[in-house]
């Protein structure tokens, strides 16, 4: 199978490495020619995934037209940019491309999810999202991971399974792209909240409460957007939430931990060196939820903290001071 991964960050590189273990014709496109040249010379992505050796069969290119042509009409294009780059990538693809994206979040400028952008720009494409609880480093190392490919187009989900399902990477399918994308977006916001609680040493009880109520918020928003409730009990909902809120490799959790320690947000983001999608996603989630009349109190306090209007300790006290109510 011919596969082109568009974006040589940590996750794009990891998935290209995983695909190259199963297929001989996998290409990884890097926007920066200097980065691509260094990756070819070093057989390693020293900037984003220095711990992992690139397989000899993985082609690394900086020629975008070549990367598109490599996949051809029957292969798979994988967009591995941050959410901010999804619209540009979709615009450049052939109209009837087979494409999945890995980015998780709402588009900052429009509040749109990935499938909404794709429907507007490439309505004839076989398009969907690949998501789930997955740290790039573990995927690249071949550690067991389960993902979900979601699309109303069964041709596309079958291609995603063919591309990535194997000994170390299990790919489930779903027709609920809305639910899968909402889960992938909101879990990053909840991971920031959980990181704040852990950074304040509030204990395991507080962590469990935040994860559980975060799942409730995620589900409420998803249902208002047309998702199915059971999706949030799956890999892209509960699974990704637990991983991102508790895993030490989580950038969004790290943001919360450092905010609790009193570091300014610009300094935190500069230190990370990678995109922490929850920082950009939180205010967009809040705006979209309010437009639908959906209550999301954890999201609200995360936005207040990120924008400097509320101290981390005050945010958690504000949540605990809310009136008692039925759980569901």
N, C-alpha and C positions, 0 to 999 in steps of 0.2 A: 504494500500500500504506500502511496506517495503522500507525504505529510509535510506541510510547511508551517512552522511556528513563527508568528510575526511578533517579535519582541523578545529581547535577550536579557530580561531581568532574571531574578532568582526563580520565579515560578515558570516562566517560559522555558528557561534553560532546563529546569528539572523535568518538565513534561517532555521536552525534546529528548533528553537522556533516556527517560522511560520508554518513549516510543521507539528510539533507536535500538533498544534491547529486543524489540519484536519485529522491526521492519528495517530493510536495508536502505530505503530511500527516504530519509528524513532530513529536512533542511531547517536550520535555525537562522532567522534574519535578525541582524542587529542594525539599528538606525545609524550608529556611529561607526564609520569605516575603521577608525583606529581601534575601537573595541573589538570589532570582528577580526582584524588582523592579529591582535594580541591573543584572542581566543584560539585562532588557528595555530599560532606559534607555540602557545603554552599548553594547548589541549585542556584548557581550564578557563572558567569565567571568574577571574580573580577579583573583580569588583563586586559581583553579586552572589557567587556561589563558589568561593575559593576551596572549599573542602572536597569538591567532587571533580574527578577526572572525566573529561569528555571522551566518549567512545570514538574510535578512529572512523567509524562509518557515518558519524554525524557531520553533515556539511554545514559550515558556517558561512553566511553570505551577508554582504551589505547592499547588494543590488536588489531593490524591491521588485522590479519587473521579473527578475530571474526567480525570486521566491514564489511569486504568483504562478509563473509558468511551470514551476516544478510540480506543484500540486495538480495542475491540469484540470480537466473537467470532472474526473472521477475521484480525485484525491480529496484531502481534507485540509482546509485552512484553519489555523488556530490563532485567534487574536489574544496575545498575552501582554497587552499594555495595561497601565492603570485605567480606571474608568474614564478619566479625562481624555484618553486617546481613542476610545472606542468609536466615536462618531467619525473621526478622520479615517480610521482604518476601514470602516464599513463603506465609506464614500469611495475609497480607492479600489474596492474589490469588483470583480465581474458581477453582473446583475444576477446571475443564476448560480453563484458560488455555493459550495458546501462549506459552511463556516460555523465554528463554535467559539465562544469567547470565555475567558477565564476571569475577567475583571468582575469585582463585586462592589456594588454601590448604586447610588442614584446619580445621574448626571447633574453636576452642580448648577449649570446655567438654566436647565429646563425642568429638573426634578424627574426626568424620565428614567425608567429602567431599560436595560439593554434590549429586551425584546421589543419595547416600544420604539426605540431608535431604529432597530433593524426593520421593523414593519414599515416605518415611514421612508427609510432610505433604500432598502433592498427587499421589496415585497415579494419578489420572485425567487429569492435565495432560499436554499435549504439551511435554516439558521436555528441556533439554539445555544444553550449555556451549559458549561461543564463546571460543576461546583462540588462542595462537600468539605469535610474536615481534613485538611491536608496542609502540612508544612512542607515547603519546597525541599528543604534539606533531606527530610525523611523519604520523600518520593524519589529524589535523585539517588539516594543510597539503596533503593530497592526495599525499603521497609514496608510492611503491609499497610495498604491504604485503600479506602473505599470512597468512590465518587458517584455522582449522579449526573447523567446527561439528560437535559430537559428540553423538550420541544414538542409542538403539536405535529411536527413532521417526523414520522417514524423512519423515513429514509435517513434523516440526519442522525437520529439517535443510534440507529444501526451502524452507521459509519463511525460514530464515536466509540461504540463498543469494539468494533473491529480494530480501530486504531490503538486503543489503550488497554483493553481488558486482557489480563494475563496473570501470570503466577503471583506477582506482587501487587498488582493494581486491579481492583475489582470495580467495574463500572455498571451501576444500575441505571435504569431508564425511567423517565417520568414524562407525562404530558403536561404537567403543571409548571410551566416556565415562570409564571408569576410568583408562585410560592417559593420556588427554588431561588429566584433572584431576591425576593424580599428577605428571606432567611440569610442569604449571603451578605446582604447589605446591613441589616439591622444588628446582626451578631457583632459586628465591629464596634458599634456604638456601645453595646452592652459590655463588651470586653474592656472598654475604657472605664466604665463604671465599676466593674469588678476589680480592675487594677487599682483604682482609687481606694476601694474598700480594703483590699489587701495591703496597700501601701500605708494605710492608716492603722493597720493591725486590728481590724475590727473582728476578725475571727472567721472560722469556717461556717458558722451559722449564717453570718451576714452574706458570705459568698454564695451559699446555697440559696438564700432568699433572693438575691439579686439575679442569679441565673434563672430561677424559676419564674420570677415576675418579669424578667426580661423576655422570656419565652412567651409569656402571656401578651406582652406588648407587641412583639413581633407577629404573633398570630392575629391579633386584632387588626393590625394594619393590613396584613395579607388578605384577610377575609374581606375587608372593605375594598380592596383592589381587585377581588375576584379570584383569589387563590382558594385552594382546598385545605381544610383544617389538618388533615392527616399528613400533609407535606411537612408541617412543622414538627412532627414527631420523628422525622426521618433525618437523613444525613445532612441535608442543607439547612435544617432547622436546629433541632436539639443537638445533633452531632457536631456541627460546626460551631455552635454557640459554646458548648462545653470545652471544645478544644481551644478556641480563641480566648475564652475568658480565663482559662486555667493554665494553658501551656506556656512554658518559659520562652519558647520561640516566637510568641505572639507579639508583633509590633504594637498593636492597639492596647493590649494589656500593659506593655511597657510604658506607653504614654500615660496611662492611668497611674501606674506606680510612681513615675517621676513627677507627675502633677502633685500627687500626695506628698512627695518629698519637698515640694516648694519650688521646683524648677520652672522657669517661664516656658511657655509652649514653643516659641521660636527656637529656643536653645535645645529643647527636646527633639524637635523635628530635624534640626541640623545634626544632632548627634546620631540619630537613627540612620540617616543616609539612604533610607528606603521610604516609600510611600506608606503612611498609616491611613488607610482609607476611611476609618471611622471619624477622623478629624474633619474631613471634608463632607462626609455623609451625614453627620449628626444634624446640622441645621437644615439640610434638605429633607431628611426624614421628618423632622419636626414640622416643617412647612407643609409637606404633603399630608401628614397626619391631621393637622389642623384644618386643612382644606376639606377633609373628609369627615371632620367631627370625631376623630379617633383620639382618645386620651392616651398619652404616653409620658407618664411622669418621670421615668428614669431618663428617657431621652431629653426631656426638658432640663433636668438638672445638669446633665452632661454638657449640653449646649451652654448653659450659664457658666459652668466652670471653664470650658474652652474659650469662651469670649471674655473671661476675666471679671464677670459680674458676681461670682459666687466662689468662696473658698471651698476647697474639697471637703473639709470637715463640716462646713455648713450645709453642703449639698446632701450629705448622708443624713444629717439631723432633719433636714426638710422632708426627706422621704419618710423617715420614721414618724414624723409628726402628722402625717396624713390621717384623715378620719378612718375608723374601722369600716369595713364593708364586706359583702359576700366575696368569696374568692373568685367565683365565676359568674 
